[in-house]
Amino acid sequence: MKQTQRYLGGFAMVLAACLASTATAQSNIDPDNALAWGENIGWINLHPSAEDGVVVTDNHLSGFAWGENVGWIWFGDGPDDGVAYTNDGTDHGVNNDGAGNLSGYAWGENIGWILFDTTSVGASQVTIDSETGEFDGMAWGSNVGWINFASGSGVQLQQDTSVVDWMLLDD
């Protein structure tokens, strides 16, 4: 019993550390354009509040999205090397190649892994337009099916975020 309590206590501390590390960054997803659509799971909100939400940088995503039907979806808490998630061992998350092409995995406790580079299965990879900040493409979860991030569903970066300009700064 004591070993189980120690395990659960350790797990709670790790979870709290992960939540604390992502909670300090403000989401740069436009709260009025924050919804992706999954035919089997409904709407996923990438900016559920000012404190919670997905943060996009020039090399990775972090933070949480919320789906009313599926709960929290974790995009990562920053790669181990500070640049890109390796997506092996304990270093999981969604990468941004600097040109707006997303790859890697998000995780939902109730739905499993969500793949962002779906070109290997003949679909369009999830991307972010460098000029408008609009997301496009489809992600895939084997337990939930396709999730549409296209602008018709409404995911877009805030217009006042500097991340929209990251691809233009490296010229």
C-alpha positions in Angstrom: 0.0 0.0 0.0 2.8 2.4 0.9 4.6 1.7 -2.4 1.4 2.5 -4.3 1.0 5.7 -2.4 4.6 6.7 -3.2 4.0 5.9 -6.8 0.9 7.9 -7.0 2.5 10.8 -5.1 5.4 10.8 -7.5 3.1 10.7 -10.5 1.1 13.6 -9.1 4.4 15.6 -8.7 5.5 14.9 -12.2 2.0 15.8 -13.6 2.0 19.1 -11.5 5.5 20.0 -12.9 4.3 19.4 -16.5 1.2 21.5 -16.0 3.2 24.2 -14.3 5.7 24.4 -17.1 3.1 25.0 -19.7 0.8 27.1 -17.6 3.3 30.0 -17.5 3.1 30.6 -21.3 0.1 32.4 -22.7 -1.6 30.7 -25.7 -1.0 32.6 -28.9 -4.0 31.0 -30.6 -6.7 33.5 -31.5 -9.5 32.8 -29.0 -12.1 33.7 -31.7 -10.5 31.2 -34.1 -9.4 28.3 -31.9 -11.6 25.3 -32.9 -10.6 22.2 -34.8 -13.3 19.6 -35.7 -13.2 15.9 -35.3 -16.1 14.1 -36.9 -16.1 11.4 -34.2 -15.2 13.7 -31.2 -16.6 17.1 -31.9 -14.9 20.5 -31.4 -11.4 20.8 -29.9 -10.5 24.2 -28.5 -6.9 25.2 -28.8 -7.4 28.3 -26.6 -9.9 27.3 -23.8 -8.8 30.2 -21.6 -6.1 32.9 -21.3 -4.0 30.6 -19.1 -4.6 27.3 -20.9 -4.1 26.7 -24.5 -1.6 25.8 -27.2 1.5 27.9 -27.7 3.1 28.0 -31.2 6.8 28.7 -31.5 9.1 28.6 -34.6 10.2 25.0 -33.7 7.5 23.4 -31.6 4.0 23.6 -30.0 3.3 23.2 -26.3 0.3 23.4 -24.0 -3.1 21.9 -23.9 -6.3 21.9 -26.0 -9.7 21.0 -24.6 -12.3 18.7 -26.2 -15.7 18.6 -24.4 -16.1 15.0 -25.4 -12.5 13.8 -24.9 -10.9 16.0 -22.2 -7.4 17.6 -22.3 -5.1 17.0 -25.3 -1.4 17.6 -24.6 0.8 19.1 -27.3 4.0 18.8 -25.3 5.8 20.9 -22.7 8.9 21.8 -24.7 11.4 19.5 -26.3 14.3 18.1 -24.2 16.9 19.9 -26.4 14.8 23.0 -26.7 14.5 22.7 -30.4 12.5 19.6 -31.5 10.7 16.7 -29.9 12.4 13.4 -30.7 9.0 11.6 -30.2 10.7 8.6 -28.6 11.3 7.8 -24.9 9.8 10.6 -22.9 10.3 13.5 -25.4 6.9 13.7 -27.1 5.1 16.6 -28.7 4.2 18.5 -31.9 7.1 20.0 -33.9 7.1 23.0 -36.3 9.8 22.9 -39.0 10.1 26.7 -39.1 8.1 26.7 -42.4 4.8 26.0 -40.6 4.8 22.2 -41.3 3.7 20.4 -38.2 4.8 16.9 -37.3 4.9 14.6 -34.2 2.2 13.7 -31.8 -0.3 15.2 -29.4 -1.7 13.0 -26.5 -5.1 12.7 -25.1 -5.5 10.5 -22.0 -9.0 9.4 -23.3 -8.1 9.1 -27.0 -4.4 8.2 -27.3 -1.9 9.7 -29.8 -2.8 12.2 -32.6 -0.4 12.3 -35.6 0.2 15.7 -37.2 2.2 14.7 -40.3 -0.3 12.6 -42.2 1.4 12.7 -45.6 2.4 9.0 -45.2 -1.3 8.0 -45.2 -2.1 10.3 -48.2 -3.6 13.2 -46.4 -2.4 16.8 -46.1 0.0 17.5 -43.2 -1.2 20.1 -40.6 0.4 23.4 -41.6 0.4 27.1 -40.4 0.4 29.8 -43.1 3.2 32.2 -42.4 1.3 35.3 -43.6 -2.1 34.7 -42.1 -1.4 32.4 -39.2 -4.2 30.1 -40.4 -3.9 26.3 -39.8 -4.7 23.9 -42.6 -4.7 20.1 -43.0 -5.8 17.1 -41.1 -4.4 15.2 -38.1 -5.1 11.5 -37.4 -5.9 9.6 -34.2 -6.4 5.9 -34.6 -9.0 6.0 -31.8 -10.8 9.1 -33.0 -10.3 9.4 -36.8 -9.6 12.6 -38.7 -9.3 16.1 -37.0 -9.6 19.1 -39.3 -7.5 22.1 -38.5 -8.3 24.0 -41.7 -9.3 27.7 -41.5 -12.9 26.7 -42.2 -12.9 25.0 -38.8 -11.3 28.2 -37.4 -7.8 27.6 -36.0 -5.6 30.7 -36.4 -2.7 32.4 -34.6 -3.5 35.8 -33.0 -2.7 38.6 -35.5 -0.6 40.5 -32.9 1.7 37.5 -32.3 5.3 37.7 -33.5 5.2 34.0 -34.4 3.3 34.8 -37.6 6.5 36.5 -38.8 9.0 33.8 -37.8 9.5 32.5 -41.3 10.1 35.9 -42.7 12.9 36.8 -40.2 15.3 34.0 -41.4 15.7 35.3 -45.0 
